[in-house]
């Protein structure tokens, strides 16, 4: 939880770590999120 908060504060509130149920965590690519938006 602390790592998520630190990354969010360093990246203007963007969330790059997601929880995948049954698998663990995924670190999302920032460029991938911009192309979707």
Phi and psi in radians as a Rosetta constraint file:
Dihedral C 1 N 2 CA 2 C 2 CIRCULARHARMONIC -1.169 0.35
Dihedral N 2 CA 2 C 2 N 3 CIRCULARHARMONIC -0.664 0.35
Dihedral C 2 N 3 CA 3 C 3 CIRCULARHARMONIC -1.146 0.35
Dihedral N 3 CA 3 C 3 N 4 CIRCULARHARMONIC -0.717 0.35
Dihedral C 3 N 4 CA 4 C 4 CIRCULARHARMONIC -1.043 0.35
Dihedral N 4 CA 4 C 4 N 5 CIRCULARHARMONIC -0.774 0.35
Dihedral C 4 N 5 CA 5 C 5 CIRCULARHARMONIC -1.138 0.35
Dihedral N 5 CA 5 C 5 N 6 CIRCULARHARMONIC -0.713 0.35
Dihedral C 5 N 6 CA 6 C 6 CIRCULARHARMONIC -1.177 0.35
Dihedral N 6 CA 6 C 6 N 7 CIRCULARHARMONIC -0.721 0.35
Dihedral C 6 N 7 CA 7 C 7 CIRCULARHARMONIC -1.146 0.35
Dihedral N 7 CA 7 C 7 N 8 CIRCULARHARMONIC -0.703 0.35
Dihedral C 7 N 8 CA 8 C 8 CIRCULARHARMONIC -1.122 0.35
Dihedral N 8 CA 8 C 8 N 9 CIRCULARHARMONIC -0.717 0.35
Dihedral C 8 N 9 CA 9 C 9 CIRCULARHARMONIC -1.236 0.35
Dihedral N 9 CA 9 C 9 N 10 CIRCULARHARMONIC -0.511 0.35
Dihedral C 9 N 10 CA 10 C 10 CIRCULARHARMONIC -1.421 0.35
Dihedral N 10 CA 10 C 10 N 11 CIRCULARHARMONIC -0.273 0.35
Dihedral C 10 N 11 CA 11 C 11 CIRCULARHARMONIC -2.111 0.35
Dihedral N 11 CA 11 C 11 N 12 CIRCULARHARMONIC 0.594 0.35
Dihedral C 11 N 12 CA 12 C 12 CIRCULARHARMONIC 1.013 0.35
Dihedral N 12 CA 12 C 12 N 13 CIRCULARHARMONIC 0.628 0.35
Dihedral C 12 N 13 CA 13 C 13 CIRCULARHARMONIC 1.540 0.35
Dihedral N 13 CA 13 C 13 N 14 CIRCULARHARMONIC 0.034 0.35
Dihedral C 13 N 14 CA 14 C 14 CIRCULARHARMONIC -1.317 0.35
Dihedral N 14 CA 14 C 14 N 15 CIRCULARHARMONIC 2.470 0.35
Dihedral C 14 N 15 CA 15 C 15 CIRCULARHARMONIC -1.854 0.35
Dihedral N 15 CA 15 C 15 N 16 CIRCULARHARMONIC 2.019 0.35
Dihedral C 15 N 16 CA 16 C 16 CIRCULARHARMONIC -1.825 0.35
Dihedral N 16 CA 16 C 16 N 17 CIRCULARHARMONIC -0.276 0.35
Dihedral C 16 N 17 CA 17 C 17 CIRCULARHARMONIC -1.774 0.35
Dihedral N 17 CA 17 C 17 N 18 CIRCULARHARMONIC 2.160 0.35
Dihedral C 17 N 18 CA 18 C 18 CIRCULARHARMONIC -2.125 0.35
Dihedral N 18 CA 18 C 18 N 19 CIRCULARHARMONIC 2.588 0.35
Dihedral C 18 N 19 CA 19 C 19 CIRCULARHARMONIC -1.616 0.35
Dihedral N 19 CA 19 C 19 N 20 CIRCULARHARMONIC 2.221 0.35
Dihedral C 19 N 20 CA 20 C 20 CIRCULARHARMONIC -1.892 0.35
Dihedral N 20 CA 20 C 20 N 21 CIRCULARHARMONIC 1.992 0.35
Dihedral C 20 N 21 CA 21 C 21 CIRCULARHARMONIC -1.043 0.35
Dihedral N 21 CA 21 C 21 N 22 CIRCULARHARMONIC 2.258 0.35
Dihedral C 21 N 22 CA 22 C 22 CIRCULARHARMONIC 1.463 0.35
Dihedral N 22 CA 22 C 22 N 23 CIRCULARHARMONIC -0.126 0.35
Dihedral C 22 N 23 CA 23 C 23 CIRCULARHARMONIC -2.097 0.35
Dihedral N 23 CA 23 C 23 N 24 CIRCULARHARMONIC -0.779 0.35
Dihedral C 23 N 24 CA 24 C 24 CIRCULARHARMONIC 2.383 0.35
Dihedral N 24 CA 24 C 24 N 25 CIRCULARHARMONIC -2.249 0.35
Dihedral C 24 N 25 CA 25 C 25 CIRCULARHARMONIC -2.112 0.35
Dihedral N 25 CA 25 C 25 N 26 CIRCULARHARMONIC 2.671 0.35
Dihedral C 25 N 26 CA 26 C 26 CIRCULARHARMONIC -2.260 0.35
Dihedral N 26 CA 26 C 26 N 27 CIRCULARHARMONIC 2.325 0.35
Dihedral C 26 N 27 CA 27 C 27 CIRCULARHARMONIC -1.703 0.35
Dihedral N 27 CA 27 C 27 N 28 CIRCULARHARMONIC 1.993 0.35
Dihedral C 27 N 28 CA 28 C 28 CIRCULARHARMONIC -1.448 0.35
Dihedral N 28 CA 28 C 28 N 29 CIRCULARHARMONIC 2.575 0.35
Dihedral C 28 N 29 CA 29 C 29 CIRCULARHARMONIC -1.409 0.35
Dihedral N 29 CA 29 C 29 N 30 CIRCULARHARMONIC 2.198 0.35
Dihedral C 29 N 30 CA 30 C 30 CIRCULARHARMONIC -1.050 0.35
Dihedral N 30 CA 30 C 30 N 31 CIRCULARHARMONIC -0.624 0.35
Dihedral C 30 N 31 CA 31 C 31 CIRCULARHARMONIC -1.159 0.35
Dihedral N 31 CA 31 C 31 N 32 CIRCULARHARMONIC -0.588 0.35
Dihedral C 31 N 32 CA 32 C 32 CIRCULARHARMONIC -1.138 0.35
Dihedral N 32 CA 32 C 32 N 33 CIRCULARHARMONIC -0.684 0.35
Dihedral C 32 N 33 CA 33 C 33 CIRCULARHARMONIC -1.226 0.35
Dihedral N 33 CA 33 C 33 N 34 CIRCULARHARMONIC -0.602 0.35
Dihedral C 33 N 34 CA 34 C 34 CIRCULARHARMONIC -1.214 0.35
Dihedral N 34 CA 34 C 34 N 35 CIRCULARHARMONIC -0.636 0.35
Dihedral C 34 N 35 CA 35 C 35 CIRCULARHARMONIC -1.252 0.35
Dihedral N 35 CA 35 C 35 N 36 CIRCULARHARMONIC -0.476 0.35
Dihedral C 35 N 36 CA 36 C 36 CIRCULARHARMONIC -1.313 0.35
Dihedral N 36 CA 36 C 36 N 37 CIRCULARHARMONIC -0.631 0.35
